[in-house]
Amino acid sequence: MSFSADVKNELARIAEENSCCCGAELAALIRMGGAMAIGGNANLGINFSSENAAVTRKVLSLIKQYANIKTEVMVTRGRRLKKNNTYHVRVVPSPGVNKLLASLGIMRGDALNVHSDGAILRKTCCRRAYLRGAFLGAGSVNRPEGSYHLELVTGNAELAKSLVRIMKSLGLPGRITDRKDDYIVYLKDGNAITAFLQIIGAHSALLQFENVRVVKDMRNQVNRLVNCETANLQKTVNAAVRQIESIHLIEQFMGLDKLPAPLKEVAEVRLAYPEATLTELAAIMEKRVGKSGINHRLRKLGEIAQALAANRSSQPELGSK
């Protein structure tokens, strides 16, 4: 079972006590996952489909809270891919459906309201319930082990803009993009997704998300520290190799005895301890010279080696004209 299904199963078990919130949730469910059916005498019906049985039961329960209207439930099985069951709720066209849609703000007079449900979203609790219904109707969220992504899918551009406004009123940074004929309202930030789950009441899913997220973030931090330490160690090793090569060159073409005493001392210590860091070299020299002093002397040895190499390359080979 997907993480989205876990979240929806948890949300479907929430029993709203306020009738205004029930209406907001049902309105969002119908807008996101439903379609209107036209019957005789200008009566309307509702067709709702979902692959989640718990969401289907939730829709039936909310409809029955509002009106005593005839409903039918049908199950179909997909023929491709995973062959999941799809649950269909059909509300037969009747005057009761028209009344229900009017009470939800989906109908205004004899016309459909395809724009905004602002009239039923004045309260914060209703906006929370509306987002819950929108997620139940056409939402999904990735498992926290992967990339952070939550989205609500609708074919209505105005509804997508309305969802973003609702999110922003609750402090969520919702954004819109399009995908073929659909509009996607999405969240990409882990903090925003956990806030969304809290707002819609998915507390168990929130704890699961946060637990995985903490482990994931800690693992990423450890990896960054290890990579940083590895890079620093490699720099130290590379520097030590260059220093030893310079000292060997000086020893070959000039001799360490001709170096000033401070440089000769550092050169001999470096040759004796080729893997030591500058801090360790300072400790070996009993802190007579600090880390910066040792680094300065090693740089001077490098400059001397470069000068010897340049002078050596400029001299003509024996036997040449």
C-alpha positions as CSV (number, residue, x, y, z in Angstrom):
1,M,0.0,0.0,0.0
2,S,1.3,3.4,-0.9
3,F,1.9,6.2,1.6
4,S,-0.8,8.2,-0.1
5,A,-3.3,5.4,0.5
6,D,-2.2,5.3,4.2
7,V,-2.9,9.0,4.5
8,K,-6.3,8.7,2.8
9,N,-7.3,5.8,5.0
10,E,-6.5,7.8,8.1
11,L,-8.3,10.9,6.9
12,A,-11.4,8.9,5.9
13,R,-11.8,7.8,9.5
14,I,-12.0,11.4,10.8
15,A,-15.6,12.2,11.9
16,E,-16.3,15.9,11.7
17,E,-18.6,17.3,14.3
18,N,-19.3,20.6,12.7
19,S,-21.8,20.5,9.8
20,C,-20.0,23.5,8.1
21,C,-16.8,21.5,8.0
22,C,-18.6,18.4,6.7
23,G,-20.0,20.6,3.9
24,A,-16.6,22.1,3.0
25,E,-15.0,18.6,2.9
26,L,-17.8,17.2,0.7
27,A,-17.7,20.2,-1.6
28,A,-14.0,19.6,-2.2
29,L,-14.4,15.9,-2.7
30,I,-17.1,16.4,-5.3
31,R,-15.1,19.1,-7.1
32,M,-11.9,17.1,-7.1
33,G,-13.2,13.6,-7.8
34,G,-16.7,14.0,-9.0
35,A,-18.7,14.9,-12.1
36,M,-22.2,16.2,-12.7
37,A,-24.8,14.1,-14.5
38,I,-27.8,15.7,-16.1
39,G,-31.2,14.1,-15.7
40,G,-34.8,15.0,-16.6
41,N,-36.5,18.2,-15.6
42,A,-33.1,19.9,-15.2
43,N,-32.2,17.7,-12.2
44,L,-28.6,16.9,-11.6
45,G,-26.8,13.8,-10.3
46,I,-23.3,13.1,-9.1
47,N,-20.8,10.6,-10.3
48,F,-17.8,10.1,-8.0
49,S,-14.9,7.6,-8.6
50,S,-12.0,6.6,-6.4
51,E,-9.5,3.7,-6.2
52,N,-9.7,3.9,-2.4
53,A,-12.6,2.1,-0.7
54,A,-12.3,4.2,2.5
55,V,-12.7,7.4,0.5
56,T,-15.8,6.0,-1.2
57,R,-17.3,5.2,2.1
58,K,-16.5,8.7,3.3
59,V,-18.3,10.3,0.4
60,L,-21.4,8.1,0.9
61,S,-21.4,9.0,4.6
62,L,-21.1,12.7,4.0
63,I,-23.9,12.7,1.3
64,K,-26.2,10.8,3.7
65,Q,-25.6,13.5,6.4
66,Y,-27.0,16.1,4.0
67,A,-29.8,14.5,2.1
68,N,-31.9,11.4,1.8
69,I,-31.2,10.8,-1.8
70,K,-30.7,7.6,-3.8
71,T,-27.2,6.4,-4.3
72,E,-25.6,3.5,-6.1
73,V,-22.2,1.9,-5.6
74,M,-20.4,0.0,-8.3
75,V,-16.9,-1.6,-8.4
76,T,-14.9,-2.1,-11.6
77,R,-11.5,-3.7,-12.1
78,G,-8.8,-2.2,-14.2
79,R,-7.6,-4.2,-17.2
80,R,-4.1,-2.8,-17.3
81,L,-1.1,-2.4,-15.1
82,K,-1.9,-3.3,-11.5
83,K,-5.6,-4.0,-12.2
84,N,-6.8,-2.0,-9.2
85,N,-10.4,-1.8,-8.2
86,T,-12.2,1.5,-8.9
87,Y,-15.2,2.4,-6.7
88,H,-18.0,4.4,-8.3
89,V,-20.7,6.3,-6.4
90,R,-23.6,7.3,-8.5
91,V,-26.2,9.7,-7.1
92,V,-29.3,9.5,-9.2
93,P,-30.5,12.9,-10.6
94,S,-33.2,14.3,-8.5
95,P,-34.4,17.6,-6.9
96,G,-32.6,16.5,-3.7
97,V,-29.3,16.6,-5.5
98,N,-29.9,20.1,-6.8
99,K,-30.7,21.1,-3.2
100,L,-27.5,19.4,-1.9
101,L,-25.3,21.1,-4.5
102,A,-26.9,24.5,-3.7
103,S,-26.2,24.0,0.0
104,L,-22.6,23.2,-0.8
105,G,-22.2,26.3,-3.0
106,I,-21.6,24.2,-6.2
107,M,-24.9,25.4,-7.6
108,R,-25.9,29.1,-7.6
109,G,-29.5,29.4,-8.8
110,D,-29.8,27.4,-11.9
111,A,-26.1,27.6,-12.9
112,L,-23.0,25.7,-11.7
113,N,-20.5,27.7,-9.7
114,V,-17.2,26.7,-11.4
115,H,-15.1,29.3,-9.7
116,S,-14.8,29.7,-6.0
117,D,-16.2,28.2,-2.8
118,G,-15.4,31.3,-0.8
119,A,-18.9,31.4,0.7
120,I,-18.3,28.2,2.7
121,L,-14.6,28.9,3.5
122,R,-14.9,31.8,5.9
123,K,-13.8,29.8,8.9
124,T,-10.3,28.4,9.4
125,C,-11.8,25.0,10.4
126,C,-13.7,24.9,7.1
127,R,-10.6,25.7,5.0
128,R,-8.8,22.8,6.8
129,A,-11.7,20.4,6.0
130,Y,-11.8,21.6,2.4
131,L,-8.1,20.8,1.9
132,R,-8.7,17.4,3.5
133,G,-11.5,16.8,1.0
134,A,-9.3,18.0,-1.9
135,F,-6.6,15.5,-0.9
136,L,-9.0,12.7,-0.5
137,G,-10.5,13.5,-3.9
138,A,-7.4,13.9,-6.0
139,G,-4.3,14.1,-3.9
140,S,-1.1,12.2,-3.5
141,V,2.1,12.4,-1.5
142,N,5.5,10.7,-2.0
143,R,6.9,8.4,0.7
144,P,9.4,10.5,2.8
145,E,12.2,8.1,1.9
146,G,12.2,9.6,-1.6
147,S,11.8,13.1,-2.8
148,Y,9.4,15.4,-0.9
149,H,6.4,16.0,-3.1
150,L,2.7,16.5,-2.4
151,E,0.1,17.4,-5.1
152,L,-3.6,18.0,-5.7
153,V,-4.7,17.4,-9.3
154,T,-7.7,19.2,-10.9
155,G,-8.8,20.0,-14.5
156,N,-10.1,23.4,-13.4
157,A,-7.7,26.3,-13.4
158,E,-9.8,28.5,-11.2
159,L,-10.2,25.7,-8.6
160,A,-6.4,25.3,-8.6
161,K,-5.9,29.0,-8.0
162,S,-8.5,28.8,-5.2
163,L,-6.6,25.9,-3.6
164,V,-3.4,27.9,-3.6
165,R,-5.2,30.8,-2.0
166,I,-6.5,28.5,0.8
167,M,-3.1,27.1,1.3
168,K,-1.5,30.5,1.6
169,S,-4.2,31.6,4.1
170,L,-3.0,28.7,6.3
171,G,0.7,29.5,5.8
172,L,1.4,26.9,3.1
173,P,3.6,27.8,0.1
174,G,1.4,26.2,-2.6
175,R,2.3,26.5,-6.2
176,I,0.7,25.7,-9.5
177,T,2.0,23.9,-12.6
178,D,0.2,22.2,-15.5
179,R,0.5,18.7,-16.8
180,K,-1.2,17.9,-20.1
181,D,-4.8,18.9,-19.4
182,D,-4.5,19.1,-15.6
183,Y,-3.5,21.7,-13.2
184,I,-1.2,20.6,-10.3
185,V,-1.2,22.4,-7.0
186,Y,2.0,21.1,-5.2
187,L,4.3,21.4,-2.2
188,K,8.0,20.4,-2.5
189,D,9.4,21.3,0.9
190,G,9.4,18.8,3.7
191,N,8.4,21.3,6.3
192,A,5.4,22.4,4.2
193,I,4.3,18.9,3.7
194,T,4.4,18.1,7.4
195,A,2.4,21.3,8.0
196,F,-0.2,20.3,5.4
197,L,-0.6,16.8,7.0
198,Q,-1.1,18.5,10.4
199,I,-3.6,20.9,9.0
200,I,-5.8,18.2,7.4
201,G,-5.6,16.0,10.4
202,A,-3.3,13.2,9.3
203,H,-1.5,13.0,12.6
204,S,-0.3,9.3,12.4
205,A,1.0,9.9,8.8
206,L,2.7,13.1,10.0
207,L,4.6,11.1,12.8
208,Q,5.6,8.5,10.2
209,F,6.7,11.1,7.8
210,E,8.7,13.0,10.4
211,N,10.4,9.8,11.8
212,V,11.6,8.9,8.3
213,R,12.6,12.4,7.6
214,V,14.7,12.8,10.7
215,V,16.6,9.6,9.9
216,K,17.0,10.7,6.3
217,D,18.2,14.2,7.2
218,M,20.7,12.7,9.8
219,R,22.0,10.3,7.2
220,N,22.5,13.1,4.7
221,Q,24.3,15.2,7.3
222,V,26.6,12.3,8.2
223,N,27.4,11.8,4.6
224,R,28.2,15.4,4.1
225,L,30.5,15.4,7.1
226,V,32.2,12.2,5.9
227,N,32.7,13.7,2.4
228,C,34.1,16.9,3.9
229,E,36.5,15.0,6.2
230,T,37.6,12.8,3.2
231,A,38.2,15.9,1.1
232,N,40.2,17.5,3.8
233,L,42.2,14.4,4.4
234,Q,43.0,14.1,0.7
235,K,44.2,17.7,0.7
236,T,46.5,17.0,3.6
237,V,47.9,13.9,2.0
238,N,48.5,15.7,-1.3
239,A,50.2,18.6,0.4
240,A,52.4,16.2,2.4
241,V,53.4,14.3,-0.8
242,R,54.4,17.6,-2.5
243,Q,56.4,18.7,0.5
244,I,58.3,15.4,0.7
245,E,59.1,15.6,-3.1
246,S,60.4,19.1,-2.6
247,I,62.6,18.0,0.3
248,H,64.0,15.0,-1.7
249,L,64.8,17.4,-4.6
250,I,66.7,19.7,-2.3
251,E,68.5,16.8,-0.7
252,Q,69.5,15.5,-4.2
253,F,70.7,18.7,-5.8
254,M,71.7,20.9,-2.9
255,G,71.9,18.9,0.3
256,L,69.9,19.5,3.5
257,D,73.0,20.7,5.4
258,K,73.1,23.8,3.3
259,L,69.7,24.9,4.4
260,P,69.2,27.4,7.3
261,A,68.8,25.5,10.6
262,P,65.1,26.2,11.0
263,L,64.3,24.9,7.4
264,K,66.6,21.9,7.9
265,E,64.8,21.0,11.2
266,V,61.4,21.1,9.6
267,A,62.6,19.1,6.5
268,E,64.0,16.3,8.7
269,V,60.8,16.1,10.8
270,R,58.6,16.0,7.7
271,L,60.8,13.2,6.2
272,A,60.6,11.3,9.5
273,Y,56.8,11.7,9.8
274,P,55.4,11.8,6.2
275,E,51.8,11.2,7.2
276,A,51.6,13.7,10.1
277,T,49.4,16.8,9.9
278,L,50.8,20.3,10.6
279,T,49.3,20.2,14.1
280,E,50.9,16.8,14.7
281,L,54.3,18.1,13.4
282,A,54.0,21.1,15.9
283,A,53.4,18.6,18.7
284,I,56.4,16.5,17.6
285,M,58.6,19.6,17.7
286,E,57.4,20.2,21.2
287,K,55.5,23.3,20.1
288,R,58.8,25.3,19.6
289,V,57.2,26.2,16.3
290,G,53.5,26.7,15.8
291,K,51.3,25.3,13.0
292,S,51.5,28.5,10.9
293,G,55.3,28.6,11.4
294,I,55.7,25.1,10.2
295,N,53.5,25.8,7.2
296,H,55.6,28.9,6.4
297,R,58.8,26.9,6.5
298,L,57.4,24.1,4.3
299,R,56.3,26.8,1.7
300,K,59.9,28.1,1.8
301,L,61.2,24.6,1.1
302,G,58.8,24.3,-1.8
303,E,60.0,27.6,-3.3
304,I,63.7,26.5,-3.0
305,A,62.8,23.2,-4.7
306,Q,61.1,25.1,-7.5
307,A,64.1,27.4,-8.0
308,L,66.4,24.3,-8.1
309,A,64.2,22.6,-10.6
310,A,64.0,25.7,-12.8
311,N,67.8,26.2,-12.6
312,R,68.4,22.5,-13.4
313,S,66.1,22.6,-16.5
314,S,67.8,25.8,-17.8
315,Q,71.3,24.3,-17.7
316,P,72.4,22.6,-21.0
317,E,73.0,18.9,-20.8
318,L,76.6,17.6,-21.0
319,G,77.7,17.0,-24.6
320,S,75.2,19.5,-26.1
321,K,76.5,22.3,-28.3
